[in-house]
Amino acid sequence: MNWAPQALLSRILLLLLTSSCLHRDCVSGEDNVTDQPLQVSGPTRSSQYLNYETSTNRIDEELDFSDTVSGRQLSVADVPYSCDLHGTEDEPVKTCVVPNATFSYTYTGVVNASVQYLFVFNYEEGDKVTATRMRLSSRHADKVFPIMFVARQQEGILSYQLPLGIADSYSYWSVSRTLCPVDKNHRAHMKKEQLIYVTISSMSHEDRDFRLTAYKIDNFEVEHDVPKTFNVSVARPKYYMYSFPEGVDHVVLRVTSESKMCMTVSIQKIKCPVFDLDTNVEFEGKYQTMSTHSTMLLKREDYPDLNGVYIVFITKPDDEDCTGYLRATTLTHSNTTVERMKTVNIIVSETITNAQYWRATTAAFGFFLVFYVLAFILFCVCHGWGLPKSFSEMSQEDLGHEEQFLNRTAHPKSYGAVPDNDFEYDPSYQRQMSGVSGVSAIDEEAIDFLPDVEHEKDVFRTKTALYVSDLARKKRTKLAKIYKTFYWNLLTVAIFYGLPVVQLVITYQKVLYESGNEDLCYYNFDCAHPLKNYLSAFNNVYSNIGYIMLGFLFILLVRWRDVQAKKTLAEHGELSERYGIPQHFGLFYAMGLALIMEGFMSACYHVCPSYQNFQFDTSFMYIIACLIMLKIYQCRHPDINAKAHIAFFSMALIIFIAVIGVVYGSNIFWVFYALIHMLVTLILTAQIYFMGRWSIDRYLFKRIFLVIITDFRQCSRPVYPNRFCLLLVGNIVNWGFAIYGAVAQPQNFASFFLAIFIGNLLLYIIFYLIMKLWSREHLSWLVVVVILISMVTWSGSLYFFFQRLSNWQTSPAGSREGNRMCIFLSFYDSHDIWHFLSAMSMFFSFLIILLLDDDLAQTRRDKIPVF
């Protein structure tokens, strides 16, 4: 055998030091070889968990089919060595030295407090990176007097004890570990000739047997874009080295397995020591827990000195970290446990190029920029195509009729739907009606504070045939101020809510980057494209640009309509205030701002999606749904609407309930929620049915009794049939939601709660459209086109919404099982497409509300029914 001079000198010195141990009462390794299986066992976690049994076969069966071993096949040691098993007074501890230890051989021996073994392995590093793996097992080691294993190398040391304890609950009597590899290309000061000193010892006064095997693995490097398959277990962790090829700066590691056994995948720098146990893997690099699927992005810029990484694989002793609970196992034999073996498939491939990255980002921006161009064409160049004509375009005949109407409405005896002969000679009625439609003796600034105003409201709002003129009696400027408070209040809420959110998610991102714990955030790792080290999933954040751009566009369109309405008012005065649906734009501005904030908050949520910040993504969805319903109701009930502070306080309670439902979704909560839901439904039903002309006092039950008598016993039909039909269906739907929630208790309360609002909103829109057509009003061609487009976009967005790519309600490993590849431009996943389509769907829905009643622009308000 050819030895380097240094290695040969070391061997001679060791032989001189141990000459007293050689050729005496020796214990040959071959004499101690048996075919009996070695034990891999451990204590139970607690009395409630069961034990289980396995056997460990011969040493050579430990190697999996993916590792190529240098030298001949493993066998029992045939290199003779011996040692005195007892120390002397002069030399209390004998060191049995095996100076020329050979790879791919099994050495057996016995150690105790007086005898320890030192194995010297010598090899020459070749051109390829070679890893050395050590396997140690024992049948009689115990926790009180364990066997100590220490391997010393040029730049590192590896030590552990047998039995190996994992998580203070599991012990293993057979351990296989990889020594810190020699890589001359990555470490300039490494010598080509390498020595490894392995010491086996114990403080036990009784003999403790051991079996030691060392072997070299030639295929230690993971090749780029070449699949690799191997086995890994709890006490036999493995790691491999990957080097970035020339010209490749970003790669993605994909790990798959058919087994759902829990394991950890770690990326560490090429340095010693390598943290390859479940107890220390979190100390270095970045890591993920995994059951069947794991994906990690590797960037050359993160490893500038070495241009490579170690990829570490560790099987966990149980599945609690991946499932959230411990599975019970079958009792087979006391004091023995099954060693968990998992087959793993890995591949490292290149991710998208910088050109693809920027092409995808600019494509999304350009796509939504097209909406601005189309809006300019439709509302500027093609102004009047399908839109209502202005008063200046009306014929002289129409103007004659309208002037006659103005003169008639100026007289109080004929107002709205009130017949002329009902109160024609009633002086009190004339006094009450003297403030109608702008010719008012009542100060509208204080109309709600006059003594007789409550009686006047009862007169108009409790009529069986209501028209918009009956509910548009307050001064326009006063209502405009009231509705402006909606978007100013919303802007205030957005600022105070948004700033802490930004601070929190930035902190999450920093913690993720600095700790390396990729279980903190629930990304779709198969399609997560970072923006340097600032955002781990930039595509999921950036895809919310549609909400922001279309929100701004909607505000611009509302502003254009607002300017046009003010211009018409300035030109035609009273004429414009007696026709069409009253034009109040405060809620429209609030809707546009809410859409912008939904995009902003959704982007913040996707910086680090998790259980802790889920409400960021849904808060403004509730607000949008509430604002749309308020706006639809306001269209034909301009004098009856919730105040801004009351509305936003109610929305805050809604968000609070959503948070409680997710965090404390117990049986008691679901019962209370169902009761509260049904109670609120009844209160809103009464408020809508009686147009706010009811109150909660001691006479409430008496009035309910009278209503039942008049409406259900004496009359063949309800007093307000349209409202009754809407509220009946609404109560059925909402009571159904409440009962279903209390019985089924859906796991995702946030989505369930949002579905309630979307269901009510959809119900109200359908009712409004049906009643509009029932009242022989028509839809403009533009509204019909927008409705059809919104139906298509909503259908597509809901399809992609239910493609669940991640789920923060389960464990991080369980969430990764749903991860999928990018489906659009190699950059966007299904959830990004949901962002795009839902942003368009909301924008088109807003347009429907904005344009829905344009056909009534030249219709007198006393002919526009209220429903």
Secondary structure, DSSP 8 states (H G I E B T S, - for coil): ----HHHHHHHHHHHHHTTTTTTSS---TGGG---S-B------SSTTS------B--GGGGS-TT--BSSS--EE--S-----SS--SS-SSEEEEEEEE-TTEEEEEEE-SSEEEEEEEEEE--SS-BEEEEEEE-SS--SSS-EEEEEE-SS-EEEEEESEEETTTEEESEEEEE---B-TTT-TT--SEEEEEEEEEE--SS-EEEEEEEEEES--B--TT--EEEEEESSS-EEEEEE--TT--EEEEEEE-S----EEEEEEES-SS---STTTGGGSSEEEEESSEEEEEEEGGGSTTTSEEEEEEEE-SSSHHHHSS-------STT-----EEEEEEEEEE---HHHHHHHHHHHHHHHHHHHHHHHIIIIITTTSSS---GGGS-HHHHHHHHHHHHHHHSTTS-TT--TTTSTT-HHHHHHHTTGGG--SS-GGGGGGSTTHHHHHHHHHT-SS-BGGGG--S-HHHHHHHHHHHHHHHHHHHHHHHHHHHHHHHHHHHHHHHH-BTTSS---GGG---BTTTBTTHHHHHTTHHHHHHHHHHHHHHHHHHHHHHHHHHHHTHHHHTBSS----HHHHHHHHHHHHHHHHHHHHHHS-SGGGTHHHHHHHHHHHHHHHHHHHHHH-TT----HHHHHHHHHHHHHHHHHHHH---HHHHHHHHHHHHHHHHHHHHHHHTTT----STTHHHHHHHHHIIIIIS-SS-SSHHHHHHHHHHHHHHHHHHHHHHHH--S-HHHHHHHHHHHHHHHHHHHHHHHHHHTT----HHHHHHHHHHHHHHHHHHHHHTS----TTS-HHHHHTT-----BTTTB-HHHHHHHHHHHHHHHHHHHHHHTTGGGTTSBGGGSB--
